[in-house]
Amino acid sequence: AADAIHVLQPVLSGPVARGALCSLPPPRPGWPPIPGEYFVLSHGEGRGVAVSTLGSPDLARALADAAPSKLCITGKTETENIGIEKVIMNTITNPAIRHLVLAGREPRGHLPGRSLLCLAESGVDEAMRIIGSPARRPVLQNVTRAEVEAFRTQVRVVDMMGCEETAKIAEKAEELGRSVSEPRPACACSACAEAPAPPLVELAVVRAIEPESLTLDPAGYFVILPLRGPNLLRAEHYDYQNRLLHVAEGETARSLYSTLIRSGWVTDLLHAAYLGKELARAEQALKTGSPFVQDGATR
């Protein structure tokens, strides 16, 4: 039920479990490290609550606008693998976050909310699959077991799935935040020394640049037309002597570009990307009644 509140606090053993809760150092520089569609209200100053609104992105914006005093970060989580990995990395890199509230609608099939509950309760197996998750593919490929255990130790997961009442979620965030509002004293215990925060593995980000020129696809070029009468998209395939070779029509950009590629009329990856973009623009024009002018590919 939407009103039900269920808290999972795993009981772990070993130095990771003991050491991770001994102190509250500041967030790592550049927090949160993983970009995404979320709202950061604080970088840890007395705010120990994160809220995942699962498949309800508008709820995240409403919570951010409400700005509960104990809310640190809120955003959607729509998948049971990459989405959960991002939640893990953006929480364990801010030790102030001690509670993760799950609210909003659970996305069908992916079930990230139920997967997070299973992760908090049982962790992952040898293949990094979330134990007990009913989702389709709850396998975490981009985090380590140490990072998973750090998350399970640091964060209590609070189940408010199904609730989309901003005031009720904000009230819960305030209640949870008050329970961890007092700063924990730093310590030098052996457990903390044995279990430093897991290092982040960072990939280099390639900066996109505009191409100086695009090579022509040997298979020819396309003229794209939105047909407003029959409500169809039309792609006319020409060679470089401007001779019409093929014609394809479809109701959606996806059906049309997949047909063009499957038929072998597109042989260049840049050309395929260009066609996808232009067909999507034509589909939007067809839906809205706005004019469509095809962008020319630069030679």
N, C-alpha and C positions, 0 to 999 in steps of 0.2 A: 504494500500500500504506500501511497505517496507520503503519508504522515509517519511511517515507521522510521525509526532511527536505529541503526545497527552499527556498532563500532567494533572493528577488528584491531586488536593489538597483539601481534605475534610475540610469543615468548621464545627468545633465542638464547643460545648459550655460546660461550667463547668470547674472545676479546672484542670481536666486532660488536656483539650485542652490548657488552658492558661499556666499552669506550665511546661509542658513538653518541651516548646521551650525557657524557660527563661535562661538556662545555658547549657554549654557543658562540663560536667564532663568527666573524662577519661573513657575508656571502663572498664567493670568489669574485675577483675582478671581472667585469664584463657580464655579470649576472643579469638576466638569465642567459645561459650560453647557447641555447637552442632556439632559433627564431621560429615564430609561428603566429597564429591568429589568437593572441591572448592580450589581456590588459594587466599591466603591472601597476599596483597602487602604492607599493612601498618596496624598498630594498632590504627590509628586515627589521626596521626600527619598531620593535614591539608588536609586530604582526606575524603570527605564527600559523595562519590558516590559508590554504589554497583551496579553490573550488573548481572542479571539473564539471562543466555543464553537459558533457557527453555529446549527444546529438542535438542540442538546443543552443546554437550560437547566439541567438538574440537574447537568451537568458544571461549569458556572460556579459554582454553589453549593459543590460539592465542592472546587474550586480555591480559592475564597475561604476555606473552612474550613481547607484545608491551609496557606494563607498563605505561599507562597514569599517569601523576603526581597526578591526583585527584582521581584515582581509589583506593578504599580500599579493596574490595573483589569481586570476580566473580566466578560463578559456575552455573551448570545446575539446573533446577527445572522441574521435570517430572510428578509430580502428583498434583492434586487439593486439597489434604488434608495434608498428612504427609510432602510433599515437601514444601507447603506453611507454615506449622507450623515451619519448620526449618528456612525458610526465616525470619519469624517474630522474632524468638528467637535470631537469629544471627544479627539482626538489632537493636532491642530495647536494647540490652545489649552493644551497642556501640553508644552513643549519637552523635558521630561525623557524623554518616551516616544520611544524609538528603534527598538523592535521591536514588531511585531504578529504574534502566533502565531495561526494558523488551526487549530482542532482541532474534534473532534466530528463529528456527522453533517451532511452537506451537504443542505439542504432541497431536495426534488425540484422541478424546474421553475424555481424562483427562483435557485438556484445562486449565492448571495452569495460563497461561498468562491472559486470559480473566477473570479467577476467581480472580486473584490479582487486576485487574482493578475494578471488581465489589466490592471486599472487600474494596478497597480504597474509593470507591464512597458511598457504602451503608452499610458496616459492616456485621454483622451476626444477625440472628434472635434468638429466645429463645432456639432453638435446636442447636445453633452454626453452622447453615448452612449459607454459604455465600449468601447473598441476591442478587438475579438476576443472579447467575452463571449458565451458560448452561452446566456445566460439569456433569458427571455421579454421583459423590458422593462428593460434596464440603462441607463436614462436618468436622469441626476442633475439634477433641476430646482431644488433648493434650496441648492446650493452654487455658488460661482463657479469659473472656471478657475484663478484664483490660489490658491484654497483647495485645489483638487485637486493643483496642482503643489507647494504647500507640503507636503501630505501625502506625495506621492511622493518629495520631497527628504528629508524628516525621517525617514520610517519605512521600515524594512526589513520586508518581509512574509515570514514563515516558514511553510511549508506542512507542517502535521501533520494535514491533514484525514483523518478516519476514525479517528484515535486518540482513545479515550475513557479512557485510563489516566491517572488523576490524577497518580500519582507520576512517570510519564514526562514529562508536560507540565510539571510543576513543576520537574523536573530541567533541562529545556530552558530554562525561564524563568531559572533560576539561572545557567546557562551563558551565555545571552545577556546577562543583566544585568551579569555581571562584566566583559563586554567594553566596557561604557559606564559603569562604576562611577566612574571618575575624572572629576571635574567639568571641563568645558572652560572655559578662561579666556575672560572677556568680552573683546570687542575693539571697535574703532571703525573697522573696515575700510570702504572705500567700498561694497563689495558689501552689507554689512549695512545701510548707510544707504540704499542704493537699493532694498532689498527688505524693508521692515518687515512684521511679521506681518499677514496679511489681517484687516481689521476684520470683526467679527461683525455681521450684520444681525439685529437683535432685534425680534420682533413683540410688541406689547402683549398681555398675557394678561388675558382677560376673566374676572372673578371671578363664578362662578355664584351665584345667589341663589334661594331658594325663592320660588315664585310666591305672591302673595297669594290668587289665585283662578284657576281654570281655566274657560275658556268651554266650554260644552257643544257637542259636535259636532252640527250640525243633522241629520246622517244617523241619529242615534240612539246607543244604548249597547249594550254587550255583557256577557253573563254567560259566564264561562269555567269549564268543568268538565273535570277529568281523569277519563276513563272507565277505571277499572282493569280491568274485565272484558275488553273488546276492546283495551285498551291504546291508546286514542286520546284526542286532545284535542278538545273540543267547544266551539264558540263560538256562542252564541245571540244574535241581533241583535234588539233591541227599539226601538220608538219611545217617546216620552215619555208616551204614554198606556199604556205597558207592554204594548203589543200585539206579539206575536212576528212578526217580519218575515222572517227568514232563519235557517238553521242551516247551519253548516259543520263538518266533522270532518277531522282530519288526524293523521298520526303524529308530526309535529314542529312545534315553534313556528314555524320558518321557513316551512314549507309553508302553515301556517294563516294567519299574518299577511300573507304575500304574496297569498294567495287573497282575503282580506278587502279588501285595498287594491285589487287588480286588479278586483274585482267592483264597486267604487265604493261600498262600504258604510261606508268611512271617508273623511272629507273634511277632517279637521283634523289638522295635524302633531303637536300635543301629544297628541291622542287616539291617533294611530298609535304614538308613542313609548311611551305608557302601555300599549297593547295588547302591544307587543313585550316589554316588561318582564314583564307579567303572564303572557303565554303561556310565556315562558322559565321563570318560577317554576313554572307548572303542569307543564311538561315535566319539570323536575327532580323535582317531587313524584311524578310518575308513575314515574320511573326508580327513585327511592329508597323509594317506599312511604310517604313522609311526608305529613302532612295538608296540604291547600292551602286557604287562605282568601284570596279575592280582595280586594286593596286597593281601597278606594273612592276615586274621583276627587273631589278637593275642588272644590266649586262656587265 
